[in-house]
């Protein structure tokens, strides 16, 4: 009986640990989504994206993406 009880307790502990891992992953995903919907998030990462594009992309490609971004800002203004 004690052996069965110990196994049962261990199984419950494993299930609890798994649930806690899943909860932690979900919380991280929620925080990521919150950042993505924050209107200040995109403008804060644009300079980094521009640096990256300058480093890995051609100047023509960089200008195309910059124009697309500016066009998107005009068509979909963010209200503060």
C-alpha positions as CSV (number, residue, x, y, z in Angstrom):
1,X,0.0,0.0,0.0
2,X,2.8,2.5,0.9
3,X,4.5,1.6,-2.4
4,X,1.4,2.4,-4.4
5,X,0.9,5.6,-2.5
6,X,4.4,6.7,-3.2
7,X,4.0,5.9,-6.9
8,X,0.7,7.8,-7.0
9,X,2.3,10.8,-5.3
10,X,5.2,10.7,-7.8
11,X,2.8,10.6,-10.7
12,X,0.9,13.5,-9.3
13,X,4.1,15.5,-8.9
14,X,5.1,14.7,-12.6
15,X,1.7,15.9,-13.8
16,X,2.0,19.1,-11.7
17,X,5.4,19.8,-13.1
18,X,4.1,19.3,-16.6
19,X,1.2,21.6,-16.0
20,X,3.5,24.2,-14.5
21,X,5.7,24.1,-17.6
22,X,2.7,24.5,-19.9
23,X,1.5,27.4,-17.8
24,X,4.9,29.1,-18.0
25,X,5.0,28.6,-21.8
26,X,1.5,30.1,-22.1
27,X,2.4,33.1,-20.0
28,X,5.5,33.7,-22.1
29,X,3.3,33.6,-25.3
30,X,0.8,36.0,-23.7
31,X,3.6,38.4,-22.9
32,X,4.9,38.2,-26.4
33,X,1.5,38.9,-27.9
34,X,1.0,41.8,-25.5
35,X,4.3,43.3,-26.8
36,X,3.2,42.8,-30.4
37,X,-0.1,44.7,-29.9
38,X,1.6,47.5,-28.0
39,X,1.7,50.5,-30.4
40,X,5.1,51.5,-29.2
41,X,6.7,48.1,-29.9
42,X,7.0,48.3,-33.7
43,X,8.6,51.8,-33.8
44,X,11.0,50.6,-31.1
45,X,12.3,47.8,-33.2
46,X,12.4,49.5,-36.6
47,X,15.9,51.0,-36.1
48,X,17.2,47.6,-35.3
49,X,15.5,46.1,-38.4
50,X,16.9,48.9,-40.5
51,X,20.4,48.2,-39.3
52,X,20.0,44.5,-40.0
53,X,18.7,45.2,-43.5
54,X,21.6,47.5,-44.3
55,X,23.9,44.8,-43.1
56,X,22.4,41.8,-45.0
57,X,20.4,43.4,-47.8
58,X,21.0,45.5,-50.8
59,X,20.3,49.2,-50.8
60,X,17.5,48.8,-53.3
61,X,15.8,46.1,-51.1
62,X,16.3,48.4,-48.0
63,X,14.5,51.3,-49.8
64,X,11.6,49.0,-50.9
65,X,11.1,47.8,-47.4
66,X,11.4,51.4,-46.0
67,X,8.8,52.6,-48.4
68,X,6.4,49.7,-47.6
69,X,6.8,50.5,-43.9
70,X,6.1,54.2,-44.5
71,X,3.1,53.4,-46.7
72,X,1.7,51.1,-44.0
73,X,2.1,53.8,-41.4
74,X,0.2,56.3,-43.6
75,X,-2.6,53.8,-44.4
76,X,-2.8,52.4,-40.8
77,X,-1.9,55.2,-38.4
78,X,-1.5,54.2,-34.8
79,X,-3.6,56.2,-32.4
80,X,-1.8,57.0,-29.1
